[in-house]
C-alpha cells in the first residue's frame, strides 16, 4: 500500500509537469500570436498604401488642368510614378481638393477634428479612431496630425491643439463632400 505522503508527492510531480507543459504551449502561442499580428499589420499598411496610390492617381487624373499649379516640382495634373517611390500619402491641401483623397486614417482624423467643437489633442483622437490609448498610438497619431499641419489640412495654433486649417478643406464640415 502507498502512503499518503508518497501519493501527494506523485500528484504534485504530475501537476508540476502539467504546468510546465502548459507554460511551454503558452510561450509557443505567444510567439505565433506576435507573428500573426505582424503579418496583419503589414497587410493593413499595404492595403492603405495601395488605396492611397489609387486615390492619388484618380485625383491627379481628375485635376488635370492646363493651368494647374506646380507642387513639388510637378504640375498638379501630372500623375505620380506608378511605383511606390515618391508617392506622397498626404498631398498638400489646395483649393478644390477633398478629404476623400486622404488615406483612411488621415481622413478619419480630419473628420473627427471637423466635428469637434474646439481644438483637439492627439490623446482625444486615438480612441475615436479605434486605437488603444497607449503612448505609442498617441505619438503615432501626433505624427499624423503634424503631417496634416505641414500639408495645410490642419492648424496647430497652440502646441498639441489641432483644428481645421483656416484655408483648409473648405472650412466646412469634412463629412460634406
C-alpha positions in Angstrom: 0.0 0.0 0.0 1.2 3.5 -0.9 1.5 6.0 1.9 -0.4 9.3 1.8 2.8 11.5 1.6 4.1 9.4 -1.3 0.8 9.7 -3.1 0.7 13.5 -2.6 4.3 13.7 -3.9 3.4 11.8 -7.0 0.4 14.0 -7.7 2.5 17.1 -7.1 5.1 16.0 -9.6 2.3 15.2 -12.2 0.8 18.7 -11.6 4.2 20.4 -11.9 4.8 18.5 -15.2 1.4 19.6 -16.5 2.1 23.3 -15.5 5.5 23.2 -17.3 3.8 21.7 -20.5 1.1 24.4 -20.4 3.7 27.1 -19.9 5.6 25.8 -22.9 2.5 25.8 -25.0 1.6 29.3 -23.9 5.0 30.6 -24.9 4.7 29.0 -28.3 1.2 30.5 -28.8 2.6 33.9 -27.8 5.2 33.7 -30.5 2.7 32.6 -33.1 0.3 35.5 -32.0 3.1 38.0 -32.4 3.9 36.7 -35.9 0.2 36.8 -36.9 -0.1 40.4 -35.6 3.0 41.4 -37.6 1.5 39.8 -40.7 -1.8 41.6 -40.1 0.0 45.0 -39.7 1.9 44.5 -42.9 -1.3 43.7 -44.8 -3.1 46.7 -43.4 -0.3 49.0 -44.3 -0.1 47.5 -47.8 -3.9 47.9 -48.3 -3.7 51.6 -47.2 -0.7 52.3 -49.4 -2.4 50.8 -52.4 -5.7 52.6 -51.7 -3.8 55.9 -51.4 -1.8 55.4 -54.6 -5.0 54.7 -56.4 -6.7 57.7 -54.9 -3.7 59.9 -55.8 -3.8 58.6 -59.4 -7.6 59.3 -59.6 -7.2 62.7 -58.0 -4.4 63.6 -60.4 -6.5 62.5 -63.4 -9.5 64.5 -62.2 -7.4 67.6 -61.5 -5.6 67.6 -64.9 -6.0 71.2 -65.9 -3.8 73.1 -68.4 -3.2 76.0 -65.9 -2.6 73.8 -62.9 -0.4 74.8 -60.0 3.1 73.3 -59.6 3.5 71.2 -56.5 6.8 69.5 -55.5 8.3 70.1 -58.9 5.4 68.6 -60.8 2.3 70.1 -62.3 -0.7 69.2 -60.1 -2.4 67.4 -63.0 0.6 65.1 -63.6 0.3 61.6 -62.2 2.7 60.2 -59.7 5.1 57.5 -60.6 3.2 54.2 -60.8 5.6 52.5 -58.3 5.7 53.3 -54.6 8.8 55.5 -54.7 7.9 59.2 -54.4 4.2 58.6 -53.7 3.0 61.2 -51.2 0.5 59.7 -48.8 -0.9 63.1 -47.7 -1.0 65.5 -50.5 -0.7 69.3 -49.8 -4.1 70.9 -49.4 -5.2 73.1 -52.3 -8.5 74.6 -53.3 -10.9 72.0 -54.6 -9.1 69.1 -53.0 -11.5 67.0 -50.9 -10.9 65.0 -47.8 -11.6 61.8 -49.7 -8.1 61.8 -51.3 -6.5 61.2 -47.8 -5.8 57.7 -46.6 -8.5 56.3 -44.3 -6.8 57.1 -41.0 -5.9 60.6 -42.0 -9.5 61.2 -43.4 -10.9 59.9 -40.0 -8.6 62.3 -38.1 -9.7 65.3 -40.2 -13.4 64.3 -39.8 -13.1 64.0 -36.1 -11.4 67.4 -35.8 -14.1 68.9 -38.2 -16.8 67.5 -35.9 -15.1 68.8 -32.7 -16.4 72.0 -31.1 -12.9 73.2 -30.5 -9.2 72.3 -30.6 -8.4 68.6 -30.2 -5.4 66.8 -28.8 -3.9 63.6 -30.1 -4.9 61.6 -27.0 -8.5 62.6 -27.6 -8.4 61.4 -31.2 -6.8 58.0 -30.6 -9.9 56.3 -29.0 -12.2 57.8 -31.6 -10.3 56.1 -34.4 -10.5 52.8 -32.7 -6.9 52.5 -31.3 -5.9 51.7 -27.7 -4.8 54.8 -25.7 -1.2 53.7 -25.4 1.8 56.1 -25.6 2.9 54.6 -28.9 -0.5 55.0 -30.6 -0.9 58.6 -29.2 2.6 59.5 -30.5 1.9 57.9 -33.9 -1.3 59.9 -34.2 0.5 63.1 -33.1 2.9 62.4 -36.0 0.0 62.1 -38.4 -1.5 65.4 -37.0 1.8 67.2 -37.5 2.0 65.9 -41.1 -1.6 67.2 -41.7 -0.5 70.6 -40.4 2.6 70.6 -42.6 0.5 69.9 -45.7 -2.1 72.6 -44.9 -5.1 70.4 -43.8 -4.9 71.4 -40.1 -3.7 74.2 -37.9 -1.8 74.0 -34.6 -2.1 77.5 -33.1 -1.3 76.2 -29.6 1.2 73.3 -29.2 -0.7 70.0 -29.2 -4.1 71.6 -30.0 -5.3 70.9 -33.5 -8.1 72.5 -35.6 -9.1 72.5 -39.2 -6.9 74.9 -41.2 -8.5 78.2 -41.8 -8.0 77.8 -45.6 -8.4 74.0 -45.1 -10.9 71.7 -46.6 -13.5 74.4 -47.4 -13.6 75.1 -43.7 -17.0 73.4 -43.8 -17.6 70.0 -42.2 -15.3 67.4 -43.6 -18.2 64.9 -43.9 -19.9 67.0 -46.5 -18.4 66.2 -49.9 
